Amino acid sequence: MTNWCDTHIHLDAPELNGQGLDLLPAAQKCGINKFVVPGVLVSSWDGMVALAENAESVYLAPGLHPAYADQWTPEAEQLLQYMTASQKVVAIGEIGLDGSVKSSMQQQEVVLRAQLQIALDARLPVLLHARQATGQLLAILRELEIGKKIGGSWHGFSGSLQVAQELAELGFKIGVGPILLRANARKLPDAVKALPTSALVLETDLPYMAEKPEIILKVAEKVAELRHCSLAETARFTTENANKLFGFQDRSIYGK
């Protein structure tokens, strides 16, 4: 069976009313067998661990979303550092900068840099979020050489081909999701067509961009169409990219 990986899916989202894992059996029948759940709130990290404990196919990327930068405390920093010891933690995320939220950009940058340092110390890639702050985030990534040292994925990418190419050159993957399916999508299709296959991974951003994990197959079909390749080839390179980025290991939580 063709294997797929959803590199950004909020199975713990409040909107799912604790039923996120119920979505997995149908997805797995379609060959979607790895799911990376990003963090948003500090208070959600325990729930993420519970998800991963109850589903072998679920992996974690704990982190603090820039919209909630004011939640960052020494205790949160210590907890995030501790969580990196888990074999189910494959990245730090969803972290970045967002110019559309109440948290000040100064505060967001402090929190971002602290989380990037934790990722660097743990040798874990990052799941990046950017809104109205692409240039500022790129500058920090260049300064710290994040892509070269640990890599990561730019979640929900919808920017220009020029930015996509720079991200790929810096060592990052582009998270291709349901934005690609929009009738008015222009920039992302250009990036999908032009980037090397090594720069592309798939995501749903469920439940915010998709209602079910299987939507990733629709995204993959569009990628295959744009690149004039087969669906099987799209599965091969996107899943291989995810496997290399996250270094998946099927081990127990906090076990050696």
N, C-alpha and C positions, 0 to 999 in steps of 0.2 A: 504493500500500500504506500501511496505517496505520503510523505511526512511534512508537516508544516509546524512553524513556531509563531505564536503570537507574542511579540516582544513588548507589548504594552496593553494590558487588559486589567481593568479595575474590578476584579472579582469580589472585592470587599466593599464596593461602593454602597453607601446607605440606600441608594435607589433600588438596590437588589434585595433589600430586606433580609439579608443573611442567606439568600438562596443562590449565591454565585456558583457554588460547586455543582448545583443541579444542572447548570448549563453544559458541564463538561462531557457527559456521556454521548450526547448527540454530536458534539464537536469532535470527539475522539473517533467516532464512527466515520467521520470525514477525513481522518488522518491528521487532525490537529492535536499533537500530543505533547507540546511544551507550551507553558503559559508563564509569562513574566509579569508579576503584579507589582506595580510601582507604589511607593508611599506618597501620601499627601499630607496627612496630619500626624503629629507625634502620637496622638491618642489612638491612631489606627494601627500602629506597628504590632501590638500584641495580637490583634485580629488577623493580621497578615501571617504571623507565625502559625496561628491556629489553622489557617487555610492550608498552608504548606504541610503541616503535620498530618492533615487528613487527605491529601492528594499528592501522590508521587509525582504527577506531571506539573505541579505548581512550584514555581521558583519566585524569589523575592528580590525586590530592589527598594529597600526602605530608604526613606529620605523625607525632607520637608519641602513641600511646594512653596515657591516664592510668595504666593498669596498669603501664606501663613507664617511669614518670617518672624513675626513677633512671638511665636511659640518657642523659638530657639532659646535654650537655657543650657547652663553647664551640665545639668542632669540629662537633657536630651542628647547633648554631644557625647556624653559618656555611654549612654544606652546605644546610640548608633554605632559607636566604636565596638561595643560588646557584640552587637548583632552581626558584625562582619565575620565573626568566628564561625557562624553557621555555614555548613556546606550548601544549604538551600539559598543563601544570599549570594546572588550572582552579579549584583550591580548596586550602585547607589543612585537613587532617583525617587521621585521626579524632581530634579533640582534645576535652578536657572534664574532667570530674571523676567519680570513681567511689569511692563509699564502701564497696565490697565487696572491694577489693583491698588488698594489703600496703603499697603506697606511701602515705606519709602525705598527708593532705589539704593540709598546708602545702606540701609538696614539689610535689604535683600542681598547686596553684594557681600557684606560681612558674613551672612549665613551661607551663601553660596561658596565663598572661599573656604570656610570652615569644613563644609561637606566635601569639597573637592580634596582637601587635605586628608580627610578620613579615607576617601577613595584611593588616593595615592598611597597612603600608608598600608592599606589593605590589598593593594594591587587589584582593585576592582574597577570595571568600566562604569560609566555614568549614563543615566538617561536624562537628557537635557530638555528643558522647557524654555521657550522664548516667545515673548509677545511684546511687540513695540520696543524691543531691546536687543535686536540681533547684533548690531555693531558692537555694543558694549560687551555682550556675552562672548562674541568672537575674539575681542581684544584680550579678555581674561584667559580664554582657552589657549590663545597663541602665547601669551606671557608665561603661562605655567606649563606649556607643552603637554597638555592633557591628552590629546589624541595620540601623540607619539608614545607617551608613557603608559597609558592604560586604555585609551580608546573609549568609545561610547556610541550612543545613538541619539540623533537629534529628532526627538519625538514630534509627530504631527507636522512634518515639514510641509510648508506651502510657499517657500520663498523662491527667489530667482535662481536660474541656472548657474549664474556666477557664484552665488553663495553656496549652492549645493556642491559645485566643483571645488570651492575652497575648503569646505568641510571634508570632502573626500580626500583632498590632498593633505589635510591636517591629521587624517587618520580616523575620521568618524564615519559611521553609517548613517544613512538617511532612513528615518522611519516612515514608510509608505503606508498610508491607511485610507479610510473611506473618503477623505478629501479628494482622492484620485477619481472617485466615481461621480463627483459633482459635474453637472452639465457645464457649469461656468469655470471649471478648473482649467487654467492655462499654463501657469508656471510649473506646477508639479509634473504634468505630463512631459514637458520639455526636459526636466531633470531626469525623469525615469528613462527616457529614450537615450539621453546623452551620457549618463554616468556609467562607469565600469560596473559590471555585475557585482563586483566585490564590495560595492558601497551601499547595497540595498538590503533592507530587512522589512518584514511586514508587521503590521499592527492593526488592532481594531479600535483601541481606546474605548472599548465597551465600559459602561453603558452610554457614554457621552457622544460617541460617534457611530455606534452600532448597537443593535438590540440583541444580537446573538453572535457567538464566535465564528460561526460559519461564514459570516460576511467576508472574512479574510480570503475565502476562495474567490469571491467576486473581485476583490482587489487584485488578487493574483492573476485572474483572467485578463484584467485590464493591463497589468504589467506585461503579460505575455503578448497581448495584442500590440502594445506600443513598441515592444522590442522585437517583434516578429520571431518569437521563439515559442516552444511548446509549453504547456502548463507544467509538464513533468520537469522540464529544464528550469522553469521559474521556481518550482518547489526545491529543486536540487540546490541552486545557488543561494536562494534566500535562507534556507534552513542551514546550509553549510556556514553561511556568514553569521547566523545567530549562534550556532554551536561554537564557532571560533571566538566570537565576542564574549560569550558568557561562560564558556568552559563548563557546561552542565555536568553535574555529578549527582548520581542518585544515592544520596546518603542521608542519614538521619539528622534532625535538627540538633545543633550544638554538639554533635557527636564527632569523635575523632575517626 
